[in-house]
Amino acid sequence: MNNRDYFLAKKFYDDIRFPYGFSRSGEFSISESQAIEFKGAYFNAVGSGMLVDPTEEDIRVSKVLRGELEAINLEEKAWLKYLKMAKRSQVWLCDCKKNEKKAIEINEDDEIDFDGEMEEFESIDSSLIS
């Protein structure tokens, strides 16, 4: 637990979700990324209750972070945008060649029921099934 000035002097980085920085992520403008870097440690401390002797402004900021009040300045709006981006699910891309499925040939003689499933499997080449 530290005071307000300690957290305002620290820069905020999120190397897990934004490893190349906020300004290079493409999600934030330059002014938003600067606001997050310079005030992010403070907002994080206010949100987690790590401040000793909170001032009136600290209490107002905590209400903004809880959604009880509306954000009025760029720093608060940028931090709320960061929280929204941090909670989104990450997208992972995979190599399609590794997950490539083998094609199954279907002849006209095969019977298919209405659910789309084949009833006869005589025409499937067993070498195609892995």
Phi and psi restraints in degrees (value plus and minus 20) as a CYANA .aco file:
   2 ASN   PHI    -150.9  -110.9
   2 ASN   PSI     153.9   193.9
   3 ASN   PHI    -107.6   -67.6
   3 ASN   PSI     156.1   196.1
   4 ARG   PHI     -81.2   -41.2
   4 ARG   PSI     -63.0   -23.0
   5 ASP   PHI     -84.0   -44.0
   5 ASP   PSI     -52.7   -12.7
   6 TYR   PHI     -80.8   -40.8
   6 TYR   PSI     -66.4   -26.4
   7 PHE   PHI     -94.9   -54.9
   7 PHE   PSI     -50.2   -10.2
   8 LEU   PHI     -91.0   -51.0
   8 LEU   PSI     -44.0    -4.0
   9 ALA   PHI    -102.3   -62.3
   9 ALA   PSI     -37.0     3.0
  10 LYS   PHI    -109.8   -69.8
  10 LYS   PSI     124.6   164.6
  11 LYS   PHI    -109.7   -69.7
  11 LYS   PSI     129.7   169.7
  12 PHE   PHI    -127.8   -87.8
  12 PHE   PSI     111.4   151.4
  13 TYR   PHI    -153.2  -113.2
  13 TYR   PSI     126.8   166.8
  14 ASP   PHI    -146.0  -106.0
  14 ASP   PSI      67.4   107.4
  15 ASP   PHI     -92.8   -52.8
  15 ASP   PSI     -36.9     3.1
  16 ILE   PHI    -101.2   -61.2
  16 ILE   PSI     -72.0   -32.0
  17 ARG   PHI    -107.4   -67.4
  17 ARG   PSI     -49.8    -9.8
  18 PHE   PHI    -150.2  -110.2
  18 PHE   PSI      53.6    93.6
  19 PRO   PHI     -87.0   -47.0
  19 PRO   PSI     -42.5    -2.5
  20 TYR   PHI    -120.6   -80.6
  20 TYR   PSI     -11.0    29.0
  21 GLY   PHI      78.6   118.6
  21 GLY   PSI     142.5   182.5
  22 PHE   PHI     -91.5   -51.5
  22 PHE   PSI     -56.2   -16.2
  23 SER   PHI     -91.9   -51.9
  23 SER   PSI     -45.7    -5.7
  24 ARG   PHI    -114.7   -74.7
  24 ARG   PSI     -20.5    19.5
  25 SER   PHI     -95.4   -55.4
  25 SER   PSI     -45.7    -5.7
  26 GLY   PHI      65.2   105.2
  26 GLY   PSI     -21.0    19.0
  27 GLU   PHI    -114.9   -74.9
  27 GLU   PSI     -46.5    -6.5
  28 PHE   PHI    -141.1  -101.1
  28 PHE   PSI     130.0   170.0
  29 SER   PHI     -95.3   -55.3
  29 SER   PSI     152.8   192.8
  30 ILE   PHI     -83.3   -43.3
  30 ILE   PSI     -63.7   -23.7
  31 SER   PHI     -87.5   -47.5
  31 SER   PSI     -56.2   -16.2
  32 GLU   PHI     -87.1   -47.1
  32 GLU   PSI     -62.5   -22.5
  33 SER   PHI     -85.6   -45.6
  33 SER   PSI     -57.2   -17.2
  34 GLN   PHI     -86.8   -46.8
  34 GLN   PSI     -59.6   -19.6
  35 ALA   PHI     -83.9   -43.9
  35 ALA   PSI     -60.7   -20.7
  36 ILE   PHI     -87.1   -47.1
  36 ILE   PSI     -61.8   -21.8
  37 GLU   PHI     -84.7   -44.7
  37 GLU   PSI     -61.5   -21.5
  38 PHE   PHI    -105.2   -65.2
  38 PHE   PSI     -48.5    -8.5
  39 LYS   PHI    -135.4   -95.4
  39 LYS   PSI     -21.6    18.4
  40 GLY   PHI     -83.1   -43.1
  40 GLY   PSI     -60.1   -20.1
  41 ALA   PHI     -84.3   -44.3
  41 ALA   PSI     -57.3   -17.3
  42 TYR   PHI     -85.4   -45.4
  42 TYR   PSI     -68.9   -28.9
  43 PHE   PHI     -83.5   -43.5
  43 PHE   PSI     -58.0   -18.0
  44 ASN   PHI     -83.6   -43.6
  44 ASN   PSI     -61.1   -21.1
  45 ALA   PHI     -87.8   -47.8
  45 ALA   PSI     -60.5   -20.5
  46 VAL   PHI     -85.7   -45.7
  46 VAL   PSI     -63.4   -23.4
  47 GLY   PHI     -85.2   -45.2
  47 GLY   PSI     -50.9   -10.9
  48 SER   PHI    -116.8   -76.8
  48 SER   PSI     -20.2    19.8
  49 GLY   PHI      54.5    94.5
  49 GLY   PSI      12.5    52.5
  50 MET   PHI    -112.8   -72.8
  50 MET   PSI     -20.6    19.4
  51 LEU   PHI    -102.8   -62.8
  51 LEU   PSI     121.1   161.1
  52 VAL   PHI    -116.3   -76.3
  52 VAL   PSI     114.9   154.9
  53 ASP   PHI      32.7    72.7
  53 ASP   PSI      48.9    88.9
  54 PRO   PHI     -87.2   -47.2
  54 PRO   PSI     121.6   161.6
  55 THR   PHI    -106.5   -66.5
  55 THR   PSI     159.4   199.4
  56 GLU   PHI     -81.6   -41.6
  56 GLU   PSI     -58.8   -18.8
  57 GLU   PHI     -85.9   -45.9
  57 GLU   PSI     -59.1   -19.1
  58 ASP   PHI     -83.2   -43.2
  58 ASP   PSI     -59.5   -19.5
  59 ILE   PHI     -86.6   -46.6
  59 ILE   PSI     -60.7   -20.7
  60 ARG   PHI     -84.2   -44.2
  60 ARG   PSI     -61.7   -21.7
  61 VAL   PHI     -84.0   -44.0
  61 VAL   PSI     -59.0   -19.0
  62 SER   PHI     -85.5   -45.5
  62 SER   PSI     -54.5   -14.5
  63 LYS   PHI     -88.2   -48.2
  63 LYS   PSI     -56.5   -16.5
  64 VAL   PHI     -84.7   -44.7
  64 VAL   PSI     -62.1   -22.1
  65 LEU   PHI     -87.7   -47.7
  65 LEU   PSI     -50.1   -10.1
  66 ARG   PHI    -102.4   -62.4
  66 ARG   PSI     -30.6     9.4
  67 GLY   PHI      70.9   110.9
  67 GLY   PSI      -9.7    30.3
  68 GLU   PHI    -100.4   -60.4
  68 GLU   PSI     -49.1    -9.1
  69 LEU   PHI    -144.2  -104.2
  69 LEU   PSI     139.7   179.7
  70 GLU   PHI    -107.6   -67.6
  70 GLU   PSI     123.3   163.3
  71 ALA   PHI     -88.9   -48.9
  71 ALA   PSI     115.1   155.1
  72 ILE   PHI    -133.2   -93.2
  72 ILE   PSI     -42.0    -2.0
  73 ASN   PHI    -139.2   -99.2
  73 ASN   PSI     150.7   190.7
  74 LEU   PHI     -81.1   -41.1
  74 LEU   PSI     -60.5   -20.5
  75 GLU   PHI     -82.4   -42.4
  75 GLU   PSI     -64.5   -24.5
  76 GLU   PHI     -87.1   -47.1
  76 GLU   PSI     -62.1   -22.1
  77 LYS   PHI     -84.9   -44.9
  77 LYS   PSI     -60.5   -20.5
  78 ALA   PHI     -85.9   -45.9
  78 ALA   PSI     -59.2   -19.2
  79 TRP   PHI     -87.0   -47.0
  79 TRP   PSI     -60.5   -20.5
  80 LEU   PHI     -84.3   -44.3
  80 LEU   PSI     -56.1   -16.1
  81 LYS   PHI     -86.5   -46.5
  81 LYS   PSI     -60.8   -20.8
  82 TYR   PHI     -80.7   -40.7
  82 TYR   PSI     -65.0   -25.0
  83 LEU   PHI     -81.0   -41.0
  83 LEU   PSI     -58.9   -18.9
  84 LYS   PHI     -85.6   -45.6
  84 LYS   PSI     -62.9   -22.9
  85 MET   PHI     -88.4   -48.4
  85 MET   PSI     -54.6   -14.6
  86 ALA   PHI     -90.9   -50.9
  86 ALA   PSI     -46.7    -6.7
  87 LYS   PHI    -105.7   -65.7
  87 LYS   PSI     -33.0     7.0
  88 ARG   PHI     -88.6   -48.6
  88 ARG   PSI     136.3   176.3
  89 SER   PHI    -100.2   -60.2
  89 SER   PSI     123.7   163.7
  90 GLN   PHI    -102.1   -62.1
  90 GLN   PSI     125.6   165.6
  91 VAL   PHI    -120.8   -80.8
  91 VAL   PSI     107.3   147.3
  92 TRP   PHI    -132.5   -92.5
  92 TRP   PSI     111.2   151.2
  93 LEU   PHI    -118.3   -78.3
  93 LEU   PSI     124.2   164.2
  94 CYS   PHI    -144.7  -104.7
  94 CYS   PSI     142.5   182.5
  95 ASP   PHI    -101.9   -61.9
  95 ASP   PSI      99.5   139.5
  96 CYS   PHI     -86.8   -46.8
  96 CYS   PSI     -47.3    -7.3
  97 LYS   PHI     -85.9   -45.9
  97 LYS   PSI     -53.3   -13.3
  98 LYS   PHI     -91.2   -51.2
  98 LYS   PSI     -52.0   -12.0
  99 ASN   PHI    -123.9   -83.9
  99 ASN   PSI       1.7    41.7
 100 GLU   PHI     -89.4   -49.4
 100 GLU   PSI     112.5   152.5
 101 LYS   PHI    -114.5   -74.5
 101 LYS   PSI     127.8   167.8
 102 LYS   PHI     -99.0   -59.0
 102 LYS   PSI     123.0   163.0
 103 ALA   PHI    -100.9   -60.9
 103 ALA   PSI     122.0   162.0
 104 ILE   PHI    -131.1   -91.1
 104 ILE   PSI     106.0   146.0
 105 GLU   PHI    -104.2   -64.2
 105 GLU   PSI     115.1   155.1
 106 ILE   PHI    -139.4   -99.4
 106 ILE   PSI     105.8   145.8
 107 ASN   PHI    -112.2   -72.2
 107 ASN   PSI     146.4   186.4
 108 GLU   PHI     -87.7   -47.7
 108 GLU   PSI     -42.5    -2.5
 109 ASP   PHI     -96.4   -56.4
 109 ASP   PSI     -37.6     2.4
 110 ASP   PHI     -91.7   -51.7
 110 ASP   PSI     119.7   159.7
 111 GLU   PHI    -113.2   -73.2
 111 GLU   PSI     112.8   152.8
 112 ILE   PHI    -142.8  -102.8
 112 ILE   PSI     109.0   149.0
 113 ASP   PHI    -101.9   -61.9
 113 ASP   PSI     159.3   199.3
 114 PHE   PHI     -90.0   -50.0
 114 PHE   PSI     -37.1     2.9
 115 ASP   PHI    -101.4   -61.4
 115 ASP   PSI     -23.9    16.1
 116 GLY   PHI      69.1   109.1
 116 GLY   PSI     -12.3    27.7
 117 GLU   PHI    -117.3   -77.3
 117 GLU   PSI     124.7   164.7
 118 MET   PHI    -102.7   -62.7
 118 MET   PSI     119.5   159.5
 119 GLU   PHI    -115.2   -75.2
 119 GLU   PSI     -48.0    -8.0
 120 GLU   PHI    -135.3   -95.3
 120 GLU   PSI     116.5   156.5
 121 PHE   PHI    -140.5  -100.5
 121 PHE   PSI      -1.3    38.7
 122 GLU   PHI     -86.4   -46.4
 122 GLU   PSI     -50.3   -10.3
 123 SER   PHI    -105.3   -65.3
 123 SER   PSI     -24.4    15.6
 124 ILE   PHI     -99.8   -59.8
 124 ILE   PSI     108.3   148.3
 125 ASP   PHI     -95.4   -55.4
 125 ASP   PSI     102.8   142.8
 126 SER   PHI     -86.9   -46.9
 126 SER   PSI     -38.3     1.7
 127 SER   PHI     -94.4   -54.4
 127 SER   PSI     -39.2     0.8
 128 LEU   PHI    -100.6   -60.6
 128 LEU   PSI     -40.0     0.0
 129 ILE   PHI    -108.0   -68.0
 129 ILE   PSI     105.6   145.6
